[in-house]
Amino acid sequence: MGSSHEITWQEFRTAFLDKGLVDKLVVVNQQKVHIKFHSNATGQMYPATALAGGEYYFSIGSMDAFKRKLDEAQKELGIPSHKRIPVAYYDKISALGTALNFAPTIFFAGLLLYMSCHAGGELVAVPVVFFSIRKSGACLFYKDTDVHVKFKDVTGMDEAKEESWSSSSS
């Protein structure tokens, strides 16, 4: 048990579908059809045959051809439409496939990170200023003047207020 066997459509039809052993079909990536059996099907299968034990699947060429063959086979067997074998569709991708899908995004994010860290270097032709955090130049405007007068120093001084008023009105 646990081994996987690839069979043909004809083997599926004669060994499983015609005998009523199939409970469900699972189409994976529109290429392979995995067969799920009824719980009592294992007792009806003969161990001496080549199709005994394990999981079974068969490959399909196209979805349309598979659907058409399955419908025709179930009509020939006289299975009513409300009792037809359910077919599930499943897309399965590997971890490598997922990584390859995100590779371009990760590459460009890494490139932008590299460029922002090395913005001052000679390798970068265009300066990447919007990624760097720099000090504002507004603080440097009053840096050289030695004016350290605060509001609390001039509050309540009527002479300073009058002097300021008279100099501004002249």
C-alpha positions as CSV (number, residue, x, y, z in Angstrom):
1,M,0.0,0.0,0.0
2,G,1.0,3.6,-0.4
3,S,2.6,3.1,-3.8
4,S,1.2,5.0,-6.8
5,H,0.3,3.3,-10.1
6,E,-0.2,5.0,-13.4
7,I,-2.8,3.3,-15.5
8,T,-4.5,4.0,-18.9
9,W,-8.0,5.2,-19.5
10,Q,-9.0,1.7,-20.7
11,E,-7.6,0.1,-17.5
12,F,-9.5,2.6,-15.4
13,R,-12.7,2.0,-17.4
14,T,-12.6,-1.8,-17.2
15,A,-11.1,-2.4,-13.8
16,F,-12.8,0.3,-11.8
17,L,-15.5,2.3,-13.5
18,D,-17.4,-0.6,-15.0
19,K,-17.3,-2.4,-11.7
20,G,-18.6,0.6,-9.7
21,L,-15.6,0.9,-7.4
22,V,-15.0,4.6,-8.1
23,D,-16.2,7.1,-5.5
24,K,-14.6,10.3,-6.8
25,L,-12.1,11.6,-9.4
26,V,-9.6,14.4,-8.6
27,V,-8.0,16.2,-11.5
28,V,-4.6,17.7,-10.5
29,N,-3.2,20.5,-12.6
30,Q,-5.4,19.5,-15.6
31,Q,-2.9,16.7,-16.3
32,K,-3.5,13.7,-14.0
33,V,-6.7,12.2,-12.6
34,H,-6.4,10.5,-9.2
35,I,-9.0,7.8,-8.5
36,K,-10.7,7.7,-5.1
37,F,-12.4,4.4,-4.3
38,H,-15.5,3.5,-2.2
39,S,-14.6,2.2,1.2
40,N,-15.8,-1.3,0.3
41,A,-13.8,-1.3,-3.0
42,T,-10.6,-2.7,-1.5
43,G,-12.3,-6.0,-0.6
44,Q,-13.6,-6.4,-4.2
45,M,-10.2,-5.8,-5.9
46,Y,-8.2,-8.9,-6.6
47,P,-4.6,-8.9,-5.3
48,A,-3.4,-11.2,-8.1
49,T,-4.1,-8.6,-10.7
50,A,-1.6,-5.9,-11.7
51,L,-4.0,-3.2,-10.5
52,A,-4.1,-4.3,-6.9
53,G,-3.2,-2.0,-3.9
54,G,-2.0,1.6,-3.7
55,E,-3.2,4.7,-5.4
56,Y,-4.1,4.9,-9.0
57,Y,-4.1,7.7,-11.5
58,F,-4.1,8.2,-15.2
59,S,-2.9,11.1,-17.4
60,I,-5.2,13.1,-19.7
61,G,-4.5,15.0,-22.8
62,S,-7.1,17.7,-22.5
63,M,-9.9,18.5,-20.1
64,D,-12.5,18.5,-22.8
65,A,-11.6,15.1,-24.1
66,F,-11.6,13.7,-20.5
67,K,-15.0,15.2,-19.7
68,R,-16.5,13.8,-22.9
69,K,-15.1,10.3,-22.4
70,L,-16.3,10.2,-18.8
71,D,-19.8,11.4,-19.8
72,E,-20.0,8.8,-22.6
73,A,-18.8,6.0,-20.3
74,Q,-21.3,6.8,-17.6
75,K,-24.1,7.0,-20.2
76,E,-23.1,3.6,-21.6
77,L,-23.2,2.2,-18.0
78,G,-26.7,3.7,-17.5
79,I,-25.7,5.9,-14.5
80,P,-28.3,8.6,-14.1
81,S,-27.1,12.2,-14.1
82,H,-27.8,12.8,-10.4
83,K,-25.7,9.8,-9.4
84,R,-22.7,10.5,-11.7
85,I,-19.2,10.3,-10.2
86,P,-18.1,13.7,-8.9
87,V,-15.0,15.3,-10.3
88,A,-12.9,17.7,-8.3
89,Y,-10.4,20.0,-9.8
90,Y,-7.2,20.9,-7.9
91,D,-4.2,23.0,-8.8
92,K,-1.1,22.0,-7.0
93,I,2.2,23.9,-7.3
94,S,5.5,23.1,-5.7
95,A,7.5,25.3,-3.3
96,L,10.0,25.9,-6.1
97,G,7.2,27.1,-8.4
98,T,5.9,29.5,-5.7
99,A,9.5,30.8,-5.2
100,L,9.9,31.3,-8.9
101,N,6.6,33.3,-9.0
102,F,8.0,35.7,-6.4
103,A,11.6,35.8,-7.7
104,P,11.3,39.0,-9.9
105,T,9.6,40.9,-7.0
106,I,12.3,39.8,-4.5
107,F,15.0,40.7,-7.0
108,F,13.8,44.2,-7.6
109,A,13.2,44.8,-3.9
110,G,16.7,43.7,-3.2
111,L,18.1,45.9,-5.9
112,L,16.3,48.9,-4.6
113,L,17.5,48.1,-1.1
114,Y,21.1,47.8,-2.3
115,M,20.9,51.1,-4.3
116,S,19.5,52.9,-1.3
117,C,22.3,51.7,1.0
118,H,25.0,52.6,-1.5
119,A,23.5,55.8,-2.8
120,G,26.7,57.8,-2.2
121,G,28.9,55.3,-4.0
122,E,30.3,55.6,-7.4
123,L,28.4,52.5,-8.7
124,V,25.0,54.3,-8.7
125,A,24.6,56.6,-11.7
126,V,21.4,58.2,-10.6
127,P,21.4,59.5,-7.0
128,V,18.7,57.9,-4.9
129,V,17.8,60.8,-2.6
130,F,14.3,59.8,-1.8
131,F,15.4,56.6,0.0
132,S,17.9,58.3,2.3
133,I,17.0,60.1,5.5
134,R,18.9,63.4,5.9
135,K,19.0,66.2,8.4
136,S,16.8,69.2,7.5
137,G,18.6,72.3,6.4
138,A,16.1,74.5,8.3
139,C,18.2,74.1,11.6
140,L,21.3,75.3,9.9
141,F,19.9,78.7,8.9
142,Y,20.2,80.2,12.4
143,K,23.3,78.3,13.3
144,D,25.8,81.1,13.0
145,T,23.8,83.9,14.7
146,D,24.2,84.3,18.4
147,V,20.7,85.3,19.3
148,H,19.5,83.4,22.3
149,V,16.6,85.5,23.3
150,K,13.6,83.6,24.4
151,F,10.0,84.7,25.0
152,K,10.3,84.4,28.8
153,D,13.2,86.8,28.7
154,V,11.1,89.7,27.2
155,T,7.7,89.1,28.8
156,G,6.6,91.8,31.1
157,M,9.2,94.3,29.9
158,D,7.2,97.3,28.9
159,E,10.3,99.2,27.6
160,A,11.1,96.4,25.2
161,K,7.5,96.4,23.9
162,E,7.5,100.2,23.5
163,E,10.9,100.1,21.8
164,S,9.7,97.4,19.5
165,W,6.5,99.3,18.7
166,S,8.2,102.6,18.1
167,S,10.9,101.2,15.9
168,S,8.4,99.3,13.8
169,S,6.0,102.3,13.3
170,S,8.9,104.6,12.1
